[in-house]
């Protein structure tokens, strides 16, 4: 019991956690100002409180609908270091927010069974339970309570690295511990542990590349520099030294822009301009003297046809598809090995001469196998007979290198054991499924025994479709064994009635409960 209060759960228009005393909490024991704050104000990271009073005895109810208990989430999920620090930071932030509403930090129930999370353990929102009573009878300090919580969370961290946990435990033991100081320390630890993700590495690499590209000379200057140096190829990196290099081969092609074309070949550009202007002038004279002087349909059709022909001719000359003058003579040598119509383009080709491909892997040694042939191969010609021998040798060699063994199919081991093999000093469950399914005996050999569909978390895997990852828990207490439904999606039936999530149900000899299609019966020693 925390703060000397008992705890229970009810399900009525939602799930509520009930805190109180066996005979009810006296009204004068409560801090009514703090209670009204929790009832009437939506305080961040705080469970909403509802007070029920009967004969001057008060019971506190906290709404936990759509929230998971932290202790049960820790059984099915793991925490990274950043998630661990982020979880504690939300707890510290919640206590700081409560201080603005006159809530005392010593009255928080900093226990995994009283902290709830909406969402996943890695990125969910934390909700704290505040106990609005006049004094704290537990006598534990805030730092000690938080230190105990950190020790519980440490068991679920995937990998403990750095000195952050030691610094947290040391600060919790100091006399001057405050939630504000804890918040500052956690912020520093999160800043120091900013992860270097692949996305961040890619971003840094792109940024560095853009900076280098901005400082690099223009593309035309690079080509001019390579031409002056005889188109020397840069030295290849060591990890690709065994592959053929790329060399630059001179090839004539059309330039990418009109400005580059005019710079590289001004004579060709001027001749194209003259031809196009001549076509326009000839077309204008044709319309003037042929159609305008005698407007007849025949001359109109002739002028239209000639205009279309001249327009196509002008377009072909201007775009370079029709060469004239010296360009036509150059185009006649298209079959040569290293020339084209325009001497401005460079193409890449594989250079197998400079860096021949050298294999770094030693050649595989194939054991020599004497080929054996059937009688049907005796009449085959010599050349065919030799090829068959080579194929036969290669097949035999492959079998010798990678032999194949046919494994016998083994049946998966059963989860339960037969009753005669069980340790009679340990309580057990007897599971029976649908008709025809063999009954199983399950030893309860742990203080916390989880039933669910996750083989990584649960001690017994419930195979029924619809079972939650962590469905129910059987735990051992001083009074005996108890059963709790861990807020499963499809629920659990206890003695034929639906269980309230997180409520503790005692298990006695012959007690039955059902998870989807699996029916369980509890048996004592």
C-alpha positions as CSV (number, residue, x, y, z in Angstrom):
1,X,0.0,0.0,0.0
2,X,1.3,3.5,-0.9
3,X,0.6,6.4,1.4
4,X,-1.3,3.8,3.6
5,X,-4.1,3.6,1.0
6,X,-5.7,0.5,-0.6
7,X,-6.1,0.3,-4.4
8,X,-8.7,-1.2,-6.6
9,X,-10.1,-0.8,-10.1
10,X,-13.7,-0.5,-11.4
11,X,-15.2,-0.3,-14.9
12,X,-18.1,2.1,-15.1
13,X,-18.2,4.4,-18.1
14,X,-14.5,3.9,-18.3
15,X,-11.8,2.5,-16.1
16,X,-11.1,4.1,-12.8
17,X,-8.4,3.5,-10.2
18,X,-9.8,3.7,-6.7
19,X,-7.6,4.8,-3.7
20,X,-8.9,4.8,-0.2
21,X,-9.0,3.2,3.2
22,X,-11.1,0.1,4.3
23,X,-13.5,2.4,6.1
24,X,-13.1,5.4,3.8
25,X,-10.8,8.5,4.1
26,X,-12.0,11.1,6.6
27,X,-12.8,14.4,4.9
28,X,-10.6,16.3,7.3
29,X,-7.6,14.2,6.2
30,X,-7.9,15.6,2.6
31,X,-6.4,18.8,1.3
32,X,-9.6,20.1,-0.3
33,X,-7.8,22.9,-2.2
34,X,-5.6,20.5,-4.0
35,X,-8.4,18.1,-4.5
36,X,-10.5,20.8,-6.2
37,X,-7.6,21.7,-8.4
38,X,-7.3,18.1,-9.6
39,X,-11.1,17.9,-10.1
40,X,-11.8,21.1,-11.9
41,X,-8.5,21.8,-13.8
42,X,-6.9,19.8,-16.6
43,X,-3.3,19.9,-15.3
44,X,-0.8,18.6,-17.8
45,X,0.6,15.1,-17.0
46,X,-1.9,14.6,-14.2
47,X,-4.7,12.0,-13.8
48,X,-8.1,13.6,-13.4
49,X,-9.5,13.1,-9.9
50,X,-13.1,12.4,-8.8
51,X,-14.2,12.3,-5.1
52,X,-17.0,10.1,-3.9
53,X,-18.3,10.9,-0.4
54,X,-20.5,8.5,1.7
55,X,-21.3,9.3,5.3
56,X,-18.4,11.8,5.5
57,X,-16.0,9.1,4.2
58,X,-14.2,9.9,0.9
59,X,-12.9,7.6,-1.8
60,X,-10.6,9.0,-4.6
61,X,-11.1,7.8,-8.1
62,X,-8.7,8.5,-11.0
63,X,-9.7,8.1,-14.7
64,X,-7.2,5.8,-16.5
65,X,-9.2,5.1,-19.7
66,X,-7.0,4.6,-22.8
67,X,-3.9,4.6,-20.6
68,X,-1.5,1.8,-19.8
69,X,0.1,1.1,-16.5
70,X,3.9,1.7,-16.6
71,X,4.8,-1.4,-14.7
72,X,2.9,-3.6,-17.3
73,X,4.4,-1.7,-20.3
74,X,7.8,-2.4,-18.9
75,X,7.1,-6.2,-19.1
76,X,6.4,-6.0,-22.9
77,X,8.6,-3.2,-24.2
78,X,12.2,-2.0,-23.9
79,X,13.6,1.5,-23.3
80,X,16.5,3.1,-25.1
81,X,18.7,5.6,-23.2
82,X,17.0,8.6,-24.9
83,X,13.5,7.2,-24.2
84,X,14.6,6.6,-20.5
85,X,15.7,10.2,-20.1
86,X,12.6,11.5,-22.0
87,X,10.3,9.5,-19.7
88,X,12.0,11.0,-16.5
89,X,11.9,14.4,-18.1
90,X,8.1,14.2,-18.5
91,X,7.8,13.1,-14.8
92,X,9.9,16.1,-13.8
93,X,7.9,18.4,-16.1
94,X,4.7,17.1,-14.6
95,X,5.8,17.9,-11.0
96,X,6.9,21.4,-12.1
97,X,3.5,22.0,-13.7
98,X,1.8,20.8,-10.5
99,X,3.7,23.4,-8.5
100,X,1.9,26.1,-10.4
101,X,-1.4,24.7,-9.0
102,X,-0.1,24.5,-5.4
103,X,0.6,20.8,-5.5
104,X,3.5,19.5,-3.4
105,X,6.2,17.3,-5.0
106,X,6.2,15.0,-2.0
107,X,2.6,13.9,-2.6
108,X,3.2,12.2,-5.9
109,X,2.9,8.4,-6.1
110,X,6.2,7.8,-7.9
111,X,5.7,4.1,-8.4
112,X,5.5,2.1,-11.7
113,X,2.0,0.9,-10.6
114,X,0.7,4.5,-10.2
115,X,2.2,6.0,-13.4
116,X,0.2,5.7,-16.6
117,X,1.2,6.3,-20.2
118,X,-1.0,7.1,-23.1
119,X,0.6,5.6,-26.2
120,X,3.8,3.6,-26.5
121,X,6.5,3.4,-23.9
122,X,9.0,5.0,-26.2
123,X,7.0,8.1,-27.2
124,X,3.8,8.1,-25.1
125,X,2.5,10.8,-22.7
126,X,3.1,10.3,-19.0
127,X,0.3,10.8,-16.4
128,X,1.1,11.0,-12.7
129,X,-1.1,10.2,-9.7
130,X,-1.2,12.9,-7.0
131,X,-2.6,12.1,-3.5
132,X,-4.2,15.2,-2.0
133,X,-3.8,14.4,1.6
134,X,-2.7,16.6,4.4
135,X,0.6,14.8,5.3
136,X,2.7,12.0,3.8
137,X,2.8,9.1,6.2
138,X,5.2,7.1,4.1
139,X,8.1,9.1,5.4
140,X,10.1,8.6,2.2
141,X,11.8,11.6,0.6
142,X,11.1,12.7,-3.0
143,X,14.6,11.9,-4.1
144,X,14.5,8.4,-2.6
145,X,11.2,7.7,-4.3
146,X,12.5,8.8,-7.7
147,X,15.7,6.8,-7.1
148,X,13.7,3.6,-6.6
149,X,11.7,4.4,-9.8
150,X,15.0,4.8,-11.7
151,X,16.2,1.4,-10.5
152,X,13.0,-0.2,-11.8
153,X,13.3,1.5,-15.2
154,X,17.0,0.5,-15.5
155,X,16.0,-3.2,-15.8
156,X,14.2,-2.4,-19.1
157,X,16.9,-0.4,-20.8
158,X,18.3,-2.1,-23.8
159,X,21.9,-0.9,-23.4
160,X,23.3,1.1,-20.5
161,X,25.9,3.5,-21.8
162,X,27.6,6.6,-20.5
163,X,27.5,8.1,-17.0
164,X,24.0,9.6,-17.2
165,X,22.3,7.0,-14.9
166,X,25.1,7.4,-12.2
167,X,24.7,11.2,-12.4
168,X,20.9,10.9,-11.9
169,X,21.2,8.5,-8.9
170,X,23.8,10.8,-7.3
171,X,21.6,13.8,-7.7
172,X,18.6,12.0,-6.3
173,X,20.7,11.3,-3.2
174,X,21.6,14.9,-2.6
175,X,19.9,17.1,0.0
176,X,19.1,19.9,-2.4
177,X,17.2,17.7,-4.8
178,X,14.3,19.5,-6.6
179,X,12.2,18.6,-9.7
180,X,13.5,21.8,-11.4
181,X,17.2,20.7,-10.9
182,X,16.2,17.2,-12.2
183,X,14.7,18.8,-15.3
184,X,17.9,20.7,-16.0
185,X,20.1,17.6,-15.6
186,X,17.9,15.5,-17.9
187,X,17.9,18.3,-20.5
188,X,21.7,18.3,-20.4
189,X,21.9,14.5,-20.7
190,X,19.5,14.5,-23.7
191,X,21.6,17.2,-25.4
192,X,24.8,15.3,-24.8
193,X,23.3,12.0,-26.2
194,X,21.8,13.5,-29.4
195,X,21.8,10.4,-31.7
196,X,23.8,10.4,-35.0
197,X,21.1,8.8,-37.2
198,X,21.6,7.7,-40.8
199,X,19.4,10.6,-41.9
200,X,21.6,13.1,-40.0
201,X,24.7,11.6,-41.6
202,X,23.2,11.9,-45.0
203,X,22.2,15.5,-44.3
204,X,25.8,16.3,-43.2
205,X,27.2,14.6,-46.3
206,X,24.9,16.5,-48.7
207,X,25.7,19.8,-46.9
208,X,29.4,19.2,-47.3
209,X,29.0,18.2,-50.9
210,X,27.0,21.4,-51.7
211,X,29.7,23.5,-50.0
212,X,32.4,21.9,-52.1
213,X,30.3,22.3,-55.3
214,X,29.8,26.0,-54.6
215,X,33.6,26.5,-54.3
216,X,34.4,24.5,-57.4
217,X,35.1,26.2,-60.8
218,X,32.5,26.3,-63.6
219,X,32.0,23.2,-65.8
220,X,33.5,24.8,-68.9
221,X,36.7,25.7,-67.0
222,X,37.1,22.1,-65.8
223,X,36.8,20.8,-69.4
224,X,39.4,23.4,-70.6
225,X,41.7,22.4,-67.8
226,X,41.4,18.7,-68.7
227,X,42.1,19.5,-72.4
228,X,45.2,21.4,-71.5
229,X,46.4,18.4,-69.4
230,X,45.7,15.9,-72.1
231,X,42.6,14.6,-70.5
232,X,44.4,12.9,-67.7
233,X,42.2,10.6,-65.5
234,X,42.3,11.3,-61.7
235,X,43.7,8.6,-59.5
236,X,41.1,6.1,-58.5
237,X,40.3,5.4,-54.8
238,X,41.9,2.2,-53.4
239,X,38.6,0.4,-52.9
240,X,37.8,0.5,-56.6
241,X,41.4,0.0,-57.9
242,X,40.6,-3.4,-59.3
243,X,37.9,-2.2,-61.6
244,X,38.5,-0.6,-65.1
245,X,38.6,3.2,-65.1
246,X,36.5,5.5,-67.2
247,X,38.4,7.5,-69.9
248,X,37.0,10.6,-71.8
249,X,36.6,10.1,-75.5
250,X,36.2,13.0,-77.9
251,X,32.9,12.9,-79.7
252,X,31.2,15.5,-81.8
253,X,27.6,16.3,-80.9
254,X,25.1,19.1,-80.7
255,X,25.8,21.6,-78.0
256,X,23.4,21.9,-75.0
257,X,22.6,25.6,-75.5
258,X,22.5,28.2,-78.3
259,X,25.2,30.3,-76.5
260,X,27.7,27.5,-76.4
261,X,26.9,26.7,-80.1
262,X,27.6,30.3,-81.1
263,X,30.9,30.3,-79.2
264,X,32.2,27.0,-80.5
265,X,31.1,27.4,-84.2
266,X,30.3,31.0,-85.2
267,X,30.5,30.4,-88.9
268,X,27.9,27.6,-88.8
269,X,25.6,29.8,-86.8
270,X,25.8,32.8,-89.2
271,X,25.2,30.6,-92.3
272,X,22.0,29.2,-90.7
273,X,20.8,32.7,-90.0
274,X,21.4,33.7,-93.6
275,X,19.5,30.7,-94.9
276,X,16.5,31.2,-92.7
277,X,16.3,34.9,-93.6
278,X,16.6,34.0,-97.3
279,X,13.7,31.6,-96.9
280,X,11.6,34.3,-95.3
281,X,12.5,36.8,-98.0
282,X,11.7,34.4,-100.8
283,X,8.4,33.4,-99.3
284,X,7.4,37.1,-99.0
285,X,8.4,37.8,-102.6
286,X,6.4,34.7,-103.7
287,X,3.2,36.0,-102.0
288,X,3.8,39.5,-103.4
289,X,4.3,38.8,-107.1
290,X,2.3,35.5,-107.4
291,X,-0.8,35.8,-105.4
292,X,-1.3,39.5,-104.5
293,X,-1.0,40.6,-108.1
294,X,-3.5,38.0,-109.3
295,X,-5.5,36.6,-106.4
296,X,-6.8,33.2,-107.6
297,X,-7.4,29.9,-105.7
298,X,-4.7,28.2,-107.7
299,X,-2.0,30.7,-106.8
300,X,-3.2,30.7,-103.1
301,X,-2.7,26.9,-102.9
302,X,0.7,27.1,-104.5
303,X,1.8,29.9,-102.0
304,X,0.6,27.9,-99.0
305,X,2.4,24.8,-100.1
306,X,5.7,26.6,-100.8
307,X,5.4,28.5,-97.5
308,X,5.1,25.2,-95.6
309,X,8.0,23.7,-97.4
310,X,10.2,26.8,-96.7
311,X,9.2,26.7,-93.0
312,X,10.2,23.0,-92.7
313,X,13.4,23.7,-94.5
314,X,14.2,26.7,-92.2
315,X,13.5,24.6,-89.1
316,X,15.7,21.7,-90.2
317,X,18.6,24.1,-91.0
318,X,18.2,26.0,-87.8
319,X,18.0,22.9,-85.6
320,X,21.1,21.3,-87.3
321,X,19.2,18.4,-88.8
322,X,20.2,19.6,-92.3
323,X,23.9,20.5,-92.7
324,X,25.1,22.9,-95.3
325,X,28.5,23.9,-96.7
326,X,31.5,22.7,-94.7
327,X,29.2,21.0,-92.2
328,X,28.0,18.6,-94.9
329,X,31.5,17.6,-95.7
330,X,32.2,16.8,-92.0
331,X,29.0,14.7,-91.8
332,X,30.3,12.4,-94.6
333,X,32.8,11.0,-92.2
334,X,30.3,9.6,-89.7
335,X,31.6,6.1,-90.2
336,X,35.0,7.1,-88.8
337,X,35.9,5.9,-85.3
338,X,36.3,9.1,-83.4
339,X,34.4,11.9,-85.3
340,X,30.9,13.2,-85.4
341,X,29.2,16.4,-86.7
342,X,30.2,18.8,-83.9
343,X,33.6,18.6,-82.1
344,X,32.3,19.7,-78.6
345,X,31.0,16.6,-76.7
346,X,33.1,14.1,-74.7
347,X,31.8,10.7,-73.9
348,X,32.9,8.2,-71.3
349,X,34.0,4.7,-72.1
350,X,35.5,1.9,-70.2
351,X,39.3,1.8,-70.2
352,X,40.4,-1.8,-69.8
353,X,44.0,-1.1,-70.7
354,X,45.1,1.2,-67.9
355,X,43.6,-0.7,-65.0
356,X,42.9,-4.3,-66.0
357,X,40.4,-6.2,-63.8
358,X,42.3,-8.2,-61.2
359,X,40.4,-10.5,-59.0
360,X,41.2,-10.3,-55.4
361,X,39.6,-13.6,-54.5
362,X,41.8,-16.7,-54.9
363,X,40.6,-19.2,-57.5
364,X,38.5,-22.0,-56.1
365,X,40.1,-25.4,-56.2
366,X,37.9,-28.1,-57.6
367,X,38.7,-31.6,-56.6
368,X,39.5,-33.9,-59.4
369,X,36.8,-36.5,-59.9
370,X,37.0,-39.4,-62.3
371,X,34.0,-39.3,-64.6
372,X,31.9,-42.3,-65.0
373,X,29.6,-42.8,-68.0
374,X,26.7,-45.1,-68.8
375,X,26.7,-47.4,-71.7
376,X,24.4,-45.0,-73.6
377,X,27.3,-42.5,-73.9
378,X,29.7,-45.0,-75.6
379,X,28.5,-44.2,-79.2
380,X,28.6,-40.4,-78.7
381,X,31.3,-38.7,-80.9
382,X,34.6,-37.7,-79.3
383,X,33.9,-33.9,-79.1
384,X,30.5,-34.5,-77.6
385,X,31.9,-37.1,-75.3
386,X,34.5,-34.6,-74.0
387,X,31.9,-32.0,-73.4
388,X,29.8,-34.4,-71.4
389,X,32.8,-35.3,-69.3
390,X,33.4,-31.7,-68.5
391,X,29.8,-31.2,-67.5
392,X,29.9,-34.3,-65.4
393,X,33.0,-33.2,-63.6
394,X,31.6,-29.8,-62.9
395,X,28.5,-31.3,-61.4
396,X,30.5,-33.7,-59.2
397,X,32.7,-30.8,-58.1
398,X,29.7,-28.7,-57.0
399,X,28.4,-31.6,-55.0
400,X,31.8,-32.1,-53.3
401,X,32.0,-28.4,-52.4
402,X,28.5,-27.8,-51.1
403,X,27.0,-31.1,-50.1
404,X,23.3,-31.2,-49.3
405,X,22.0,-33.1,-46.4
406,X,18.3,-33.9,-46.0
407,X,17.3,-33.0,-42.5
408,X,14.5,-34.9,-40.9
409,X,11.5,-32.8,-39.9
410,X,11.2,-32.3,-36.2
411,X,8.1,-31.5,-34.4
412,X,8.1,-28.3,-32.3
413,X,8.3,-28.9,-28.6
414,X,5.1,-28.5,-26.7
415,X,4.7,-25.5,-24.4
416,X,3.1,-27.4,-21.6
417,X,4.1,-30.7,-20.0
418,X,2.2,-33.7,-18.9
419,X,1.0,-33.7,-15.3
420,X,3.1,-36.7,-14.3
421,X,6.3,-34.7,-15.2
422,X,5.4,-31.6,-13.2
423,X,7.0,-30.6,-9.9
424,X,4.2,-31.3,-7.5
425,X,5.5,-28.6,-5.1
426,X,4.7,-25.8,-7.6
427,X,1.2,-24.6,-8.5
428,X,0.2,-25.1,-12.1
429,X,-2.4,-24.2,-14.7
430,X,-4.3,-26.8,-16.8
431,X,-5.2,-25.4,-20.2
432,X,-7.9,-26.9,-22.4
433,X,-8.8,-25.6,-25.8
434,X,-11.3,-26.6,-28.4
435,X,-12.6,-30.1,-28.9
436,X,-9.9,-32.5,-29.9
437,X,-7.1,-30.3,-28.6
438,X,-4.9,-31.9,-26.0
439,X,-4.8,-30.5,-22.5
440,X,-1.6,-28.8,-21.3
441,X,-0.1,-28.4,-17.9
442,X,1.8,-25.1,-17.2
443,X,4.0,-24.6,-14.2
444,X,3.8,-21.3,-12.4
445,X,7.5,-21.2,-11.7
446,X,7.9,-17.4,-11.6
447,X,6.7,-14.7,-9.3
448,X,5.3,-12.9,-12.4
449,X,3.9,-15.2,-15.0
450,X,2.6,-13.5,-18.2
451,X,0.2,-15.1,-20.8
452,X,0.0,-13.5,-24.2
453,X,0.8,-14.0,-27.9
454,X,4.3,-12.5,-27.8
455,X,6.9,-15.3,-27.5
456,X,9.5,-12.7,-26.5
457,X,7.7,-11.5,-23.5
458,X,5.1,-14.0,-22.4
459,X,6.1,-17.1,-20.4
460,X,3.2,-19.0,-22.1
461,X,2.1,-18.2,-25.6
462,X,-1.7,-18.1,-26.1
463,X,-2.3,-19.3,-29.7
464,X,-5.9,-18.1,-30.0
465,X,-6.5,-15.5,-32.6
466,X,-7.3,-12.2,-30.8
467,X,-5.0,-12.6,-27.8
468,X,-3.1,-9.4,-26.9
469,X,0.7,-9.3,-26.9
470,X,0.7,-9.1,-23.1
471,X,-2.8,-10.4,-22.2
472,X,-2.9,-11.4,-18.5
473,X,-0.5,-11.8,-15.6
474,X,-0.4,-14.2,-12.7
475,X,1.7,-12.9,-9.8
476,X,2.6,-14.3,-6.4
477,X,2.0,-12.1,-3.3
478,X,2.1,-12.7,0.4
479,X,-1.6,-13.7,0.4
480,X,-1.3,-16.1,-2.5
481,X,-1.6,-16.0,-6.3
482,X,-3.6,-13.3,-8.0
483,X,-4.7,-12.8,-11.6
484,X,-4.8,-9.4,-13.5
485,X,-6.0,-8.6,-17.0
486,X,-3.4,-6.2,-18.5
487,X,-5.9,-4.0,-20.3
488,X,-6.1,-6.6,-23.1
489,X,-8.1,-5.8,-26.3
490,X,-10.6,-8.6,-26.0
491,X,-10.5,-9.0,-22.3
492,X,-10.5,-12.0,-19.9
493,X,-13.3,-14.0,-18.4
494,X,-12.9,-14.9,-14.7
495,X,-15.4,-17.5,-13.5
496,X,-17.5,-16.6,-16.5
497,X,-17.5,-12.8,-15.9
498,X,-15.5,-10.1,-17.6
499,X,-12.5,-9.0,-15.7
500,X,-11.8,-5.3,-14.9
501,X,-8.4,-4.3,-16.3
502,X,-5.6,-4.1,-13.6
503,X,-8.0,-5.4,-10.9
504,X,-6.5,-8.2,-8.8
505,X,-8.5,-11.4,-8.7
506,X,-7.4,-14.1,-6.2
507,X,-6.7,-17.6,-7.5
508,X,-7.8,-20.6,-5.4
509,X,-8.0,-24.3,-6.1
510,X,-10.2,-24.9,-9.2
511,X,-10.5,-21.3,-10.2
512,X,-11.1,-21.0,-13.9
513,X,-10.5,-18.1,-16.4
514,X,-10.7,-17.9,-20.1
515,X,-8.6,-16.1,-22.7
516,X,-10.3,-16.2,-26.1
517,X,-10.5,-19.9,-26.8
518,X,-8.2,-21.1,-24.1
519,X,-9.7,-22.2,-20.8
520,X,-7.4,-22.3,-17.8
521,X,-7.9,-23.9,-14.4
522,X,-5.7,-23.1,-11.4
523,X,-4.4,-25.9,-9.2
524,X,-2.4,-25.5,-6.0
525,X,0.2,-27.9,-4.7
